[in-house]
Amino acid sequence: MSTVDFVRRVIIIGGGPAGMFAAISAAKESGLPPRSILILDANIKLGRKLGVTGDGRCNITNAKMSSEFFHGKNPKFVNSVLGRFSNEDLLGYFNGLGVEFREEEKGRFIPVTDQASTITDNIIEELVRYGVEVRLNTRIASIRKEDGVFIAKANDGLELRSHKVVVATGGLTYPQLGSFPDGYTIAKTFGHEVVDPVPCLVGFETHEKGLFDLQGVQAKARAWIELRDANSKTRSSSPEVTDEVMFTHYGVSGPAVFSLSIFAVRQLKTNSAVLILDFFPGLSVEEVDKKILSIWETNPSRTLGNSLIGILPKKHVQVIMRNVLQLDIDIPVANVSKAVRQGIVKALTHLEIRLKASRSFKEAQVTDGGIDTEKVDPRTMESKLCPGLFFAGEVLDIHGDCGGYNLQFAFSSGRAAGLAAIQGDREKQ
Ligand SMILES: Cc1cc2nc3c(=O)[nH]c(=O)nc-3n(C[C@H](O)[C@H](O)[C@H](O)COP(=O)(O)OP(=O)(O)OC[C@H]3O[C@@H](n4cnc5c(N)ncnc54)[C@H](O)[C@@H]3O)c2cc1C
């Protein structure tokens, strides 16, 4: 075992957005000499996950920002964190570095370069500017506290000492980019509870094999999830979302499904969950029926399978008619009965898809669960059980909807932790 005896002011475990922003905030505000603040990361480079966010474009934050877009045992935990460093503060910070943003639909902010690397590169430049030391390929397995000093022990036996520690190890998603459960283990050693982590903002495998033929189809739909008991009685329903649904070889994915995943992943362990899709958002069932009838009356000799390809993709309509409703799609629409037409309308406005299981952490965008926020001070992110120990980012039991909420929380909580960790040093300035 080798020990680096120099006791740092702050060691930050994890060089994602939360950890890097904790380091910058601490180094910038404290005026401490270079190398007082150290980031340790298990990865080969900093901010790897940040680099793939928003399909590589980094949806950094959102125009609408409040606790209603966050989840966990106590979503209100975010109020104090966001109150201290808001979406405007975050954009203002990067504007100050010369980064410009574009607001896209649903209030999503993206750098005008359309590159997540714009954000990562600017942050890394800031780390260098403020003398933050970075040690990569260093996975911390445990932390202990002896005589008021924290000792972080790496997998290879290396021990590093510090007065304060920020744990910003992220969640469990995208293990292919390096995700580890060590933050949870460390928190537990100091008496913290961890809410069982499950994948979130994720797709689902479904029971309806007939719909697998829809693979590749993408459609806008009004969607919601119903949780049902053993007698198929609906016990509760999620709120509705209207967004894109993507059909895949295993089931369903896409933004609408991601948004709803929060309501089903945990519940699927004990309930059955059904996704309901309406492919004509904004129209009543009667209006859809009228629309279809009018199309059919204009072209009575058209085959059933080709009769609606002007309003929905061909594959979409044909798979539902053939595989779900078991209809002969080659007959002319003039021969289709009213009852069959109403069955088609129902399948296009109220398609029920039984969810089997969520996809794994490999495909999920965030972790639902993590370190229970009850024993963490939302103003400082400091542990209420161990003074000097701080948590930030996705390692906590907080996760946000799609749309920039998770990065905003990572940056805001990282900043709060970094500033609080050097509080004494700031006061001496
Ligand atoms: C595909 C994808 C797309 C996404 N898109 C968006 C988006 O557009 N907008 C948005 O808001 N959010 C998005 N997210 C979510 C967002 O990326 C995360 O919420 C955010 O990165 C969390 O930041 P973090 O710093 O807490 O953790 P991370 O970014 O996960 O960083 C944690 C760091 O800790 C390191 N680490 C872990 N354990 C150890 C250890 N024991 N020792 C040393 N180092 C360790 C890891 O190597 C990693 O570098 C997306 C996520 C994914 C997977």
The ligand as an ORCA input file, in Angstrom:
! r2SCAN-3c Opt
* xyz 0 1
  C     -27.097      8.416    -22.914
  C     -27.376      9.478    -21.896
  C     -27.876     10.710    -22.289
  C     -28.157     11.684    -21.337
  N     -28.608     12.899    -21.769
  C     -28.878     13.859    -20.859
  C     -29.249     15.168    -21.285
  O     -29.286     15.475    -22.472
  N     -29.548     16.078    -20.317
  C     -29.466     15.794    -18.982
  O     -29.769     16.649    -18.160
  N     -29.036     14.578    -18.566
  C     -28.724     13.624    -19.459
  N     -28.272     12.407    -19.031
  C     -28.060     12.188    -17.578
  C     -26.749     12.852    -17.138
  O     -25.710     12.454    -17.994
  C     -26.388     12.439    -15.703
  O     -27.461     12.681    -14.841
  C     -25.167     13.219    -15.226
  O     -24.030     12.880    -16.007
  C     -24.869     12.936    -13.759
  O     -23.699     13.621    -13.424
  P     -22.789     13.121    -12.207
  O     -21.594     14.004    -12.207
  O     -23.602     13.024    -10.998
  O     -22.378     11.635    -12.583
  P     -21.569     11.057    -13.842
  O     -21.671     11.933    -15.004
  O     -22.035      9.647    -13.968
  O     -20.068     11.064    -13.342
  C     -19.646     10.224    -12.286
  C     -18.161     10.037    -12.406
  O     -17.729      9.323    -11.241
  C     -16.735      8.401    -11.627
  N     -16.701      7.362    -10.589
  C     -17.705      6.511    -10.222
  N     -17.300      5.728     -9.200
  C     -16.027      6.086     -8.928
  C     -15.063      5.629     -7.980
  N     -15.340      4.655     -7.114
  N     -13.843      6.205     -7.956
  C     -13.533      7.211     -8.842
  N     -14.402      7.660     -9.771
  C     -15.639      7.117     -9.810
  C     -17.199      7.910    -12.988
  O     -16.102      7.395    -13.709
  C     -17.740      9.204    -13.593
  O     -16.765      9.895    -14.319
  C     -27.955     11.422    -19.956
  C     -27.421     10.185    -19.570
  C     -27.144      9.220    -20.517
  C     -26.561      7.913    -20.063
*
